[in-house]
């Protein structure tokens, strides 16, 4: 039985141990050293994700890979769109974030030139705020696109964005509310091609099932759907060609804080090198069609990739 006397003795012992630990901490000249002092507790790397199932899957892959390589990981997933999470990333409260090169570049520099995937990655590296680094880009991409139904495309013989001028009926656009002010949004269609949009319908699911249903039901005629979404093929949709580069290349890239050391960066770069565009479509299909959780999808991909 725990008596009062034993309780007092335990308390005295705890104080004594605490004093020893405190002295040891004071004696250490390097708080980030690898010694056995209390101050050498492992740093937690916080991995974040957008409020978007595909982005969460990639973030979970990053998190599990880091954990398997001995890193302590915290997760802050599905925390909103870029307007919400970018301030957290800039402030250093998030250390690892799967991003998309072109979209992030356009968010940081509205006058960016764009170009090839490599050119956009280079521009992004220069545009990032101090304390943030773009690691290696992946060949996997989840490209923004203006997407319509096959029936709508056939009716007006649409091929690319400029051909939307062939449309003689009012065009209603659907997408996240943020889309209205994005540099590739409805205003860009008007400014670049002279295409007038009759209305905008907010559909807050990142081009997901609700957006696709609105297209199929002809409630909207044009939507911003990501090209790695398996719904494009399964619902007979068409992403219009973008020969003028209204949308910049959107390769997946880890954006990291200064807390990410060389070893952690190496882990993330291995993932970027291994992930393909086909992989990303497959991962998304497992979420959308098979209803698998992000952690199971990530674990299976890492096991198949045999990176670590």
Order of alpha helices (4+ residues) and beta strands (2+ residues): alpha-beta-alpha-beta-alpha-beta-alpha-alpha-beta-beta-alpha-beta-alpha-beta-alpha-beta-alpha-beta-beta-alpha-alpha-alpha
